[in-house]
Amino acid sequence: MEITIGKARRGQLSDPLPGQAYVGRPSPLGNPFQLGRDGSRAEVIARYRLWLWSRLI
């Protein structure tokens, strides 16, 4: 599976490519974990990675 990253502004991708989707906080796949409340930066990233993969497979 190929993954591409695009720049987003105000909840939308600028010039999205075919197959690209916005994955910011307000989207269904946005990171629900917050720095501080849910852990350190490394902990929040690790939690989001597990959470996201559980929804993609």
VMD Tcl script that builds the backbone (N, CA, C; Angstrom):
set m [mol new atoms 171]
animate dup $m
set s [atomselect $m all]
$s set {name element resname resid chain x y z} {
  {N N MET 1 A 0.850 -1.172 0.000}
  {CA C MET 1 A 0.000 0.000 0.000}
  {C C MET 1 A 0.895 1.236 0.000}
  {N N GLU 2 A 0.644 2.148 -0.901}
  {CA C GLU 2 A 1.415 3.387 -0.964}
  {C C GLU 2 A 0.733 4.458 -0.129}
  {N N ILE 3 A 1.524 5.155 0.665}
  {CA C ILE 3 A 1.006 6.234 1.502}
  {C C ILE 3 A 1.671 7.526 1.068}
  {N N THR 4 A 0.870 8.551 0.821}
  {CA C THR 4 A 1.410 9.863 0.491}
  {C C THR 4 A 0.927 10.847 1.537}
  {N N ILE 5 A 1.712 11.876 1.748}
  {CA C ILE 5 A 1.378 12.898 2.730}
  {C C ILE 5 A 1.239 14.224 2.009}
  {N N GLY 6 A 0.159 14.916 2.276}
  {CA C GLY 6 A -0.057 16.222 1.676}
  {C C GLY 6 A -0.202 17.278 2.760}
  {N N LYS 7 A -0.064 18.513 2.388}
  {CA C LYS 7 A -0.236 19.607 3.340}
  {C C LYS 7 A -1.722 19.908 3.504}
  {N N ALA 8 A -2.102 20.195 4.727}
  {CA C ALA 8 A -3.499 20.509 5.007}
  {C C ALA 8 A -3.605 21.920 5.559}
  {N N ARG 9 A -4.676 22.554 5.190}
  {CA C ARG 9 A -4.985 23.882 5.736}
  {C C ARG 9 A -6.466 23.923 6.077}
  {N N ARG 10 A -6.743 24.228 7.320}
  {CA C ARG 10 A -8.123 24.350 7.796}
  {C C ARG 10 A -8.973 23.126 7.464}
  {N N GLY 11 A -8.419 21.950 7.722}
  {CA C GLY 11 A -9.200 20.728 7.591}
  {C C GLY 11 A -9.351 20.175 6.197}
  {N N GLN 12 A -8.602 20.696 5.241}
  {CA C GLN 12 A -8.687 20.171 3.887}
  {C C GLN 12 A -7.284 20.083 3.303}
  {N N LEU 13 A -7.082 19.094 2.430}
  {CA C LEU 13 A -5.802 18.990 1.745}
  {C C LEU 13 A -5.733 20.041 0.656}
  {N N SER 14 A -4.587 20.681 0.528}
  {CA C SER 14 A -4.393 21.591 -0.594}
  {C C SER 14 A -3.886 20.755 -1.761}
  {N N ASP 15 A -4.558 20.788 -2.873}
  {CA C ASP 15 A -4.213 20.019 -4.070}
  {C C ASP 15 A -4.077 18.523 -3.773}
  {N N PRO 16 A -5.164 17.867 -3.319}
  {CA C PRO 16 A -5.060 16.439 -2.999}
  {C C PRO 16 A -4.807 15.596 -4.249}
  {N N LEU 17 A -4.007 14.566 -4.077}
  {CA C LEU 17 A -3.746 13.608 -5.142}
  {C C LEU 17 A -4.801 12.512 -5.089}
  {N N PRO 18 A -4.995 11.771 -6.169}
  {CA C PRO 18 A -5.949 10.658 -6.125}
  {C C PRO 18 A -5.576 9.689 -5.000}
  {N N GLY 19 A -6.547 9.311 -4.206}
  {CA C GLY 19 A -6.305 8.387 -3.106}
  {C C GLY 19 A -5.882 9.036 -1.807}
  {N N GLN 20 A -5.621 10.336 -1.803}
  {CA C GLN 20 A -5.260 11.024 -0.567}
  {C C GLN 20 A -6.515 11.372 0.211}
  {N N ALA 21 A -6.384 11.356 1.525}
  {CA C ALA 21 A -7.499 11.721 2.391}
  {C C ALA 21 A -6.974 12.550 3.551}
  {N N TYR 22 A -7.790 13.452 4.032}
  {CA C TYR 22 A -7.436 14.259 5.191}
  {C C TYR 22 A -7.588 13.402 6.445}
  {N N VAL 23 A -6.567 13.378 7.311}
  {CA C VAL 23 A -6.597 12.582 8.537}
  {C C VAL 23 A -6.201 13.470 9.712}
  {N N GLY 24 A -6.899 14.576 9.875}
  {CA C GLY 24 A -6.646 15.478 10.997}
  {C C GLY 24 A -7.569 15.158 12.157}
  {N N ARG 25 A -7.429 15.856 13.247}
  {CA C ARG 25 A -8.229 15.588 14.450}
  {C C ARG 25 A -9.736 15.529 14.202}
  {N N PRO 26 A -10.314 16.405 13.416}
  {CA C PRO 26 A -11.770 16.303 13.262}
  {C C PRO 26 A -12.222 15.182 12.319}
  {N N SER 27 A -11.302 14.472 11.691}
  {CA C SER 27 A -11.691 13.405 10.764}
  {C C SER 27 A -11.836 12.082 11.527}
  {N N PRO 28 A -12.488 11.083 10.929}
  {CA C PRO 28 A -12.671 9.793 11.606}
  {C C PRO 28 A -11.359 9.110 11.996}
  {N N LEU 29 A -10.262 9.382 11.293}
  {CA C LEU 29 A -8.986 8.760 11.622}
  {C C LEU 29 A -8.024 9.727 12.315}
  {N N GLY 30 A -8.519 10.867 12.742}
  {CA C GLY 30 A -7.687 11.847 13.432}
  {C C GLY 30 A -7.237 11.347 14.792}
  {N N ASN 31 A -6.102 11.814 15.243}
  {CA C ASN 31 A -5.514 11.390 16.511}
  {C C ASN 31 A -6.366 11.854 17.692}
  {N N PRO 32 A -6.964 10.909 18.448}
  {CA C PRO 32 A -7.785 11.309 19.590}
  {C C PRO 32 A -6.962 11.558 20.856}
  {N N PHE 33 A -5.671 11.270 20.821}
  {CA C PHE 33 A -4.817 11.398 21.998}
  {C C PHE 33 A -4.154 12.766 22.035}
  {N N GLN 34 A -4.123 13.359 23.218}
  {CA C GLN 34 A -3.550 14.690 23.364}
  {C C GLN 34 A -2.283 14.648 24.214}
  {N N LEU 35 A -1.311 15.407 23.774}
  {CA C LEU 35 A -0.054 15.545 24.499}
  {C C LEU 35 A -0.337 16.085 25.893}
  {N N GLY 36 A 0.255 15.507 26.908}
  {CA C GLY 36 A 0.027 15.933 28.295}
  {C C GLY 36 A -1.076 15.113 28.929}
  {N N ARG 37 A -2.288 15.272 28.452}
  {CA C ARG 37 A -3.427 14.549 29.020}
  {C C ARG 37 A -3.261 13.038 28.873}
  {N N ASP 38 A -2.769 12.601 27.701}
  {CA C ASP 38 A -2.660 11.175 27.411}
  {C C ASP 38 A -1.228 10.653 27.432}
  {N N GLY 39 A -0.273 11.483 27.803}
  {CA C GLY 39 A 1.105 11.033 27.919}
  {C C GLY 39 A 2.084 11.979 27.255}
  {N N SER 40 A 3.340 11.528 27.221}
  {CA C SER 40 A 4.399 12.310 26.578}
  {C C SER 40 A 4.238 12.231 25.061}
  {N N ARG 41 A 5.047 12.993 24.335}
  {CA C ARG 41 A 4.975 12.968 22.875}
  {C C ARG 41 A 5.182 11.555 22.339}
  {N N ALA 42 A 6.192 10.869 22.831}
  {CA C ALA 42 A 6.472 9.502 22.375}
  {C C ALA 42 A 5.322 8.556 22.727}
  {N N GLU 43 A 4.734 8.712 23.913}
  {CA C GLU 43 A 3.624 7.854 24.320}
  {C C GLU 43 A 2.382 8.102 23.478}
  {N N VAL 44 A 2.086 9.364 23.199}
  {CA C VAL 44 A 0.913 9.708 22.402}
  {C C VAL 44 A 1.072 9.183 20.973}
  {N N ILE 45 A 2.257 9.310 20.412}
  {CA C ILE 45 A 2.509 8.800 19.063}
  {C C ILE 45 A 2.342 7.283 19.033}
  {N N ALA 46 A 2.886 6.589 20.029}
  {CA C ALA 46 A 2.768 5.131 20.096}
  {C C ALA 46 A 1.308 4.706 20.240}
  {N N ARG 47 A 0.567 5.387 21.086}
  {CA C ARG 47 A -0.856 5.061 21.272}
  {C C ARG 47 A -1.642 5.295 19.993}
  {N N TYR 48 A -1.375 6.410 19.307}
  {CA C TYR 48 A -2.079 6.704 18.059}
  {C C TYR 48 A -1.734 5.676 16.986}
  {N N ARG 49 A -0.456 5.286 16.897}
  {CA C ARG 49 A -0.044 4.295 15.900}
  {C C ARG 49 A -0.848 3.002 16.083}
  {N N LEU 50 A -0.932 2.507 17.317}
  {CA C LEU 50 A -1.697 1.283 17.580}
  {C C LEU 50 A -3.180 1.471 17.283}
  {N N TRP 51 A -3.726 2.590 17.719}
  {CA C TRP 51 A -5.141 2.896 17.502}
  {C C TRP 51 A -5.461 2.970 16.017}
  {N N LEU 52 A -4.603 3.668 15.258}
  {CA C LEU 52 A -4.835 3.838 13.818}
  {C C LEU 52 A -4.755 2.505 13.088}
  {N N TRP 53 A -3.719 1.711 13.347}
  {CA C TRP 53 A -3.582 0.417 12.661}
  {C C TRP 53 A -4.745 -0.495 12.979}
  {N N SER 54 A -5.298 -0.420 14.187}
  {CA C SER 54 A -6.440 -1.274 14.542}
  {C C SER 54 A -7.673 -0.917 13.706}
  {N N ARG 55 A -7.719 0.300 13.195}
  {CA C ARG 55 A -8.854 0.721 12.377}
  {C C ARG 55 A -8.621 0.509 10.875}
  {N N LEU 56 A -7.376 0.337 10.493}
  {CA C LEU 56 A -7.057 0.175 9.077}
  {C C LEU 56 A -7.054 -1.283 8.629}
  {N N ILE 57 A -6.883 -2.203 9.567}
  {CA C ILE 57 A -6.857 -3.622 9.175}
  {C C ILE 57 A -8.072 -4.377 9.636}
}
mol reanalyze $m
mol bondsrecalc $m
mol representation Tube
mol addrep $m
